Amino acid sequence: MSATVMVLPSKEPEKIRLVSIPEDMESHEAFRHATGVIAAAEEANPDFTWEDIEDALEASGFRSLGFLLGPALD
């Protein structure tokens, strides 16, 4: 069984996040859903942190994953 994952990019490398997508969610649906969840978490708390967003995503079935940022491919 392989998981589908989504990268949450950032201009700051230390703020890049990786989450697994719920098994019953298609990629395009996951993108739209995550966008809405993140926007709602940011709107609910102007002083939001990653943990606030992570909690909101996890409540929707996404799971935060650890990763190692590799060398740039540029």
C-alpha positions in Angstrom: 0.0 0.0 0.0 1.4 3.3 -1.0 0.2 6.7 0.3 -0.4 9.7 -1.9 1.3 12.8 -0.4 1.1 16.5 -1.0 3.9 19.0 -0.5 2.9 22.3 1.1 5.5 24.5 -0.4 7.1 27.6 1.1 9.7 30.1 0.0 11.4 29.4 3.3 12.8 25.8 3.2 12.3 25.2 6.9 8.6 25.9 6.5 8.0 23.3 3.8 5.6 20.6 5.0 4.6 17.1 3.7 1.2 15.6 4.4 -0.4 12.3 3.4 -3.8 12.6 1.6 -6.7 10.5 2.9 -7.1 7.3 0.9 -10.7 8.1 -0.1 -9.8 11.5 -1.5 -8.7 12.2 -5.1 -5.7 14.4 -5.7 -7.7 17.4 -7.1 -10.2 17.1 -4.3 -7.4 17.0 -1.7 -5.8 20.1 -3.1 -9.0 22.1 -2.9 -9.9 20.7 0.5 -6.5 21.4 2.0 -6.7 25.0 0.6 -10.0 25.5 2.4 -8.8 24.0 5.6 -5.7 26.1 5.7 -7.6 29.3 4.9 -10.2 28.6 7.6 -7.4 27.9 10.2 -5.6 31.2 9.2 -8.9 33.2 9.3 -9.9 31.7 12.7 -6.6 32.8 14.3 -4.6 35.7 12.9 -1.6 34.5 15.0 -1.8 31.0 13.6 1.1 28.6 13.8 1.9 25.5 11.8 0.5 23.4 14.7 -2.9 25.1 14.3 -2.9 24.3 10.6 -1.6 20.8 11.2 -4.5 20.1 13.7 -7.1 21.3 11.3 -5.6 19.2 8.5 -5.5 16.1 10.7 -9.1 16.7 11.7 -9.9 16.3 7.9 -7.9 13.1 7.6 -4.5 14.5 6.4 -1.4 13.3 8.3 1.7 15.3 8.7 4.8 13.4 7.6 8.5 13.9 8.5 10.9 14.2 5.6 14.5 15.1 4.7 14.9 18.0 2.3 17.3 16.9 -0.3 19.6 18.9 -2.6 18.2 21.3 -5.1 17.7 20.1 -8.7 18.1 23.6 -10.3 
